[in-house]
């Protein structure tokens, strides 16, 4: 009986019901897409760093956990000092710059021979650099941009020719010669970081100690790749966790306000109906139960629509760009709980207001 009454109430006000469902859907979609973007980009960066094949990373003092946020104050000659240490097999410098042409992308300036020695590139088309203006791209980037080998791309206010396409997962999506990158960024003979490969995994800790013992390098950040990758989390990225919390707060606020307005208006419009129910013996708990059940039904509808919107949007984004969106089952659960709690929170005052109505006054309401 109560369930039929609830469904009838919602069906008799289709516009308000649809608006409420859409508002909750947008709340859920905003949460899932914002978190999906943040975690997707972070986890994609971590996976690509892991795919480089290095055992150790050397960063300048005070550097951030994310390579894109790190400057380039290190002289390249530091790499020569590291290469002389026992058990060091490969040292590869990289100069990282951010390009906003065609979307936010890290551009790696690399010494091809040493970078290739860390973990061999897999060429899908074309080949290595043949000149200072050559560019290597990964398969994700070239498909998203609808390009091919031999095409020209403008990056960092410079025109590059695509010389080769490599399999993704080797650090960046775009690679240019190290010397060219240094000249374009005004950082001659400098590097953002060094990747180091040991001759055996057992010697990684010994190499780290030896690097720290090089004069004037005691303040440098030297990590094993396993340790460094473990620090690439949302809590360790500057402002990322706060950004996620702020966006979730905005989404919840929107959902609560819309539900509050919808349920408050519904209570005011149904004053006579509530009076009739109370005159027939309906308790305050019964009235509150009706309002909260209506809200829960709206919330469930909004959650289903919001999840569908999120997956459809993430699929479209992945097809059209290189941006990864990672929608995980735990965050679908969190978004569901947040939406239901927020919706019920927005409906509490209207529900209790309805329960407090005097049946005589309610029946006399025009």
C-alpha positions in Angstrom: 0.0 0.0 0.0 2.7 2.5 1.0 4.9 1.6 -1.9 2.0 2.2 -4.4 1.3 5.5 -2.7 5.0 6.5 -3.1 5.2 5.6 -6.8 1.9 7.4 -7.4 3.2 10.5 -5.8 6.3 10.5 -7.9 4.4 9.7 -11.1 1.9 12.6 -10.5 4.8 15.0 -10.5 7.0 13.8 -13.3 9.0 17.0 -14.0 10.0 17.4 -10.3 10.9 13.7 -10.1 13.0 13.8 -13.3 14.8 17.0 -12.2 15.6 15.4 -8.8 16.9 12.2 -10.5 19.0 14.2 -12.9 20.5 16.3 -10.0 21.5 13.2 -8.1 22.8 11.6 -11.4 25.0 14.7 -11.9 26.2 14.5 -8.3 27.2 10.8 -8.8 28.7 11.5 -12.3 30.7 14.4 -11.0 32.2 12.4 -8.1 33.0 9.4 -10.3 34.5 11.4 -13.2 36.6 13.8 -11.0 38.0 10.9 -9.0 38.3 8.8 -12.1 40.3 11.5 -13.8 42.6 12.0 -10.8 43.2 8.4 -10.1 43.4 7.5 -13.8 46.1 10.1 -14.5 48.0 9.2 -11.4 47.9 5.4 -11.9 48.7 5.8 -15.6 51.8 7.9 -14.8 52.9 5.3 -12.2 52.4 2.4 -14.6 54.3 4.2 -17.4 57.2 5.0 -14.9 57.3 1.4 -13.9 57.6 0.4 -17.6 60.8 2.4 -18.2 62.8 -0.4 -16.7 65.0 1.6 -14.4 65.9 0.4 -10.9 66.7 3.8 -9.4 65.6 7.4 -9.9 67.7 10.4 -9.0 65.9 13.7 -8.5 67.1 17.2 -7.4 66.7 18.4 -3.8 63.1 19.4 -3.0 61.6 17.8 -6.0 58.0 16.6 -6.2 56.7 13.0 -6.5 55.3 13.8 -9.9 57.9 14.3 -12.6 55.9 17.0 -14.3 56.2 19.2 -11.2 60.0 18.9 -11.0 62.3 21.5 -12.5 65.6 20.9 -14.2 68.5 22.1 -12.0 70.8 19.1 -12.3 73.9 19.2 -14.5 74.1 16.3 -17.0 77.6 15.6 -15.8 76.2 14.1 -12.6 75.2 11.2 -14.8 78.9 10.6 -15.6 79.7 10.4 -11.9 76.9 7.9 -11.3 78.0 5.8 -14.3 81.4 5.3 -12.8 80.0 3.7 -9.6 80.3 -0.1 -9.1 77.3 -2.2 -10.3 75.8 0.6 -12.4 74.8 -0.7 -15.8 73.0 2.2 -17.4 72.5 5.9 -16.5 70.0 7.8 -18.7 69.3 11.6 -18.2 65.8 13.0 -19.1 64.6 16.5 -19.4 60.9 16.8 -18.8 58.8 19.7 -20.1 55.0 20.1 -20.2 53.3 20.8 -23.6 49.7 22.0 -23.8 49.5 21.6 -27.6 46.6 19.1 -28.2 46.2 18.6 -24.4 48.4 18.4 -21.4 51.4 16.1 -22.2 54.8 15.5 -20.7 57.5 15.7 -23.4 60.7 13.7 -22.5 64.0 14.9 -23.9 66.1 11.7 -23.9 69.4 10.4 -24.9 68.0 7.6 -27.1 70.8 5.1 -26.7 70.8 5.1 -22.9 67.0 5.4 -22.5 66.5 2.5 -25.0 69.0 0.4 -23.0 66.9 0.7 -19.9 64.0 -1.2 -21.4 64.0 -1.5 -25.2 61.4 0.5 -27.1 59.0 -1.6 -29.2 58.7 0.2 -32.5 55.3 -0.3 -34.2 56.1 2.1 -37.1 59.1 4.0 -38.2 62.3 4.1 -36.1 64.6 6.1 -33.9 65.6 9.8 -34.1 67.4 10.7 -37.3 67.7 14.4 -36.7 67.3 17.1 -34.0 63.7 17.8 -35.0 62.5 14.2 -34.9 59.8 13.0 -32.5 58.8 9.6 -31.1 55.2 9.1 -30.0 53.4 6.2 -28.5 50.5 4.3 -30.0 47.9 5.9 -27.7 48.9 9.4 -28.7 49.0 8.8 -32.4 45.6 7.2 -32.5 44.0 9.9 -30.4 45.4 12.6 -32.6 44.8 10.7 -35.8 48.5 11.1 -37.0 51.0 8.9 -38.7 54.8 8.6 -39.2 56.1 11.5 -41.3 53.4 14.0 -40.0 54.5 17.2 -38.3 53.5 18.2 -34.8 54.1 21.6 -33.0 55.3 21.1 -29.5 56.9 23.7 -27.2 56.6 26.3 -30.0 58.7 24.0 -32.3 57.9 21.9 -35.3 58.7 18.2 -35.0 58.4 15.3 -37.5 57.1 12.0 -36.2 59.9 9.6 -36.8 58.5 6.5 -35.1 55.6 5.1 -33.1 56.5 3.0 -30.0 54.3 0.9 -27.7 52.9 2.8 -24.8 54.0 2.4 -21.2 57.7 3.6 -21.3 57.5 6.8 -19.3 56.0 9.4 -21.6 53.9 9.6 -24.8 56.2 12.0 -26.5 60.0 11.9 -26.9 62.4 14.3 -28.5 66.3 14.4 -28.6 67.7 15.6 -25.3 69.9 18.3 -26.9 66.9 19.7 -28.7 64.8 19.8 -25.5 67.6 21.5 -23.6 67.9 24.2 -26.3 64.2 24.8 -26.4 63.8 25.1 -22.6 67.0 27.1 -22.1 68.5 24.4 -19.9 71.7 23.5 -21.7 73.5 20.5 -20.3 70.9 20.0 -17.6 68.4 17.3 -16.8 65.2 16.9 -14.7 66.2 13.4 -13.5 68.4 10.4 -14.0 67.2 6.8 -14.5 69.7 4.3 -13.3 69.7 0.5 -14.0 71.7 -1.8 -11.8 73.6 -4.8 -13.0 71.6 -6.9 -10.5 68.6 -6.3 -8.3 70.6 -7.2 -5.2 72.9 -4.2 -5.8 70.2 -1.5 -5.8 70.6 -0.5 -2.2 74.4 -0.4 -2.5 74.2 1.9 -5.5 71.8 4.3 -3.7 74.3 4.6 -0.8 77.1 5.2 -3.2 75.2 8.0 -5.0 74.4 9.6 -1.7 78.2 9.5 -0.9 79.1 11.5 -4.0 80.2 15.0 -2.9 77.4 17.5 -2.8 74.8 14.9 -3.6 73.8 14.1 0.0 70.7 16.3 -0.3 69.5 14.8 -3.6 66.4 12.6 -3.7 67.6 9.1 -4.6 65.0 6.3 -4.5 64.6 2.8 -5.7 61.9 2.7 -8.3 59.8 0.5 -6.1 59.9 3.0 -3.3 59.3 6.0 -5.5 56.3 4.4 -7.2 54.8 3.5 -3.8 54.8 7.3 -3.0 52.8 8.1 -6.2 49.4 8.2 -4.4 46.7 10.9 -4.2 47.7 11.7 -0.6 51.3 12.4 -1.6 50.5 14.6 -4.6 50.3 18.3 -3.7 46.7 19.4 -3.3 45.2 16.4 -5.2 43.4 14.9 -2.2 42.1 18.3 -1.2 40.9 18.9 -4.8 39.0 15.6 -4.7 37.4 16.4 -1.4 36.4 19.9 -2.5 34.8 18.6 -5.7 32.9 15.9 -3.8 31.7 18.5 -1.3 30.4 20.7 -4.2 28.6 17.7 -5.8 27.0 16.7 -2.5 25.9 20.3 -1.8 24.2 20.4 -5.2 22.4 17.1 -4.6 21.3 18.0 -1.1 19.9 21.4 -2.1 17.9 20.0 -5.0 16.5 17.2 -2.9 15.6 19.6 -0.2 13.8 22.0 -2.6 12.0 19.1 -4.3 10.8 17.4 -1.1 10.0 20.7 0.7 7.8 21.8 -2.3 6.2 18.3 -2.4 5.3 18.5 1.3 3.8 22.0 0.9 1.7 20.8 -2.1 0.5 17.7 -0.3 -0.6 19.5 2.9 -4.2 18.3 2.5 -3.1 14.8 1.6 -1.0 14.7 4.8 -3.9 16.0 6.8 -6.1 13.2 5.4 -3.5 10.5 6.3 -3.1 11.9 9.8 -6.9 12.1 10.3 -7.1 8.4 9.3 -4.6 7.6 12.1 -1.2 7.9 10.3 1.5 8.4 12.8 4.4 10.9 12.5 6.7 8.0 11.8 4.5 6.8 9.0 4.6 10.3 7.4 8.4 10.6 7.8 8.7 7.1 6.3 6.8 8.1 3.2 8.9 11.1 2.5 12.2 9.3 3.1 11.1 6.4 1.0 10.3 8.7 -1.9 13.7 10.3 -1.5 15.4 6.9 -1.5 13.6 5.9 -4.7 14.7 9.2 -6.4 18.2 8.6 -5.1 18.4 5.1 -6.5 17.1 6.3 -9.9 19.7 9.1 -9.9 22.5 6.7 -8.9 21.7 4.3 -11.7 21.5 7.2 -14.3 24.7 8.8 -12.9 26.7 5.6 -13.1 25.6 5.1 -16.7 26.5 8.7 -17.6 30.0 8.2 -15.9 30.8 5.0 -17.9 29.5 6.5 -21.2 31.5 9.7 -20.6 34.7 7.8 -19.7 34.4 5.7 -22.8 34.0 8.7 -25.0 36.9 10.5 -23.4 39.2 7.5 -23.8 38.3 7.3 -27.5 38.8 10.9 -28.2 41.8 11.8 -26.0 44.8 10.3 -24.2 43.3 11.1 -20.8 42.7 8.0 -18.7 39.6 7.8 -16.6 39.6 5.0 -14.0 36.2 4.3 -12.5 36.6 1.7 -9.8 34.1 -0.5 -8.0 35.0 1.0 -4.5 34.4 4.5 -5.7 31.1 3.5 -7.3 30.2 2.2 -3.8 31.4 5.4 -2.2 29.4 7.6 -4.6 26.3 5.5 -4.0 26.6 5.9 -0.3 27.3 9.6 -0.5 24.3 10.2 -2.8 21.9 8.3 -0.6 23.1 9.9 2.6 23.0 13.3 0.9 19.6 12.8 -0.5 18.2 11.6 2.9 19.9 14.5 4.6 18.2 16.9 2.3 14.8 15.3 2.9 15.0 15.2 6.7 13.6 18.7 7.4 10.7 18.5 4.9 9.9 15.0 6.3 9.8 16.2 9.9 7.9 19.3 8.9 5.3 17.1 7.2 5.1 15.0 10.3 4.5 18.0 12.6 1.5 19.3 10.6 -1.8 19.5 12.6 -4.4 17.4 10.8 -7.2 20.0 11.3 -5.0 22.8 9.9 -3.9 20.6 7.1 -7.4 19.7 6.1 -8.4 23.4 6.1 -5.3 24.3 4.0 -6.2 25.8 0.6 
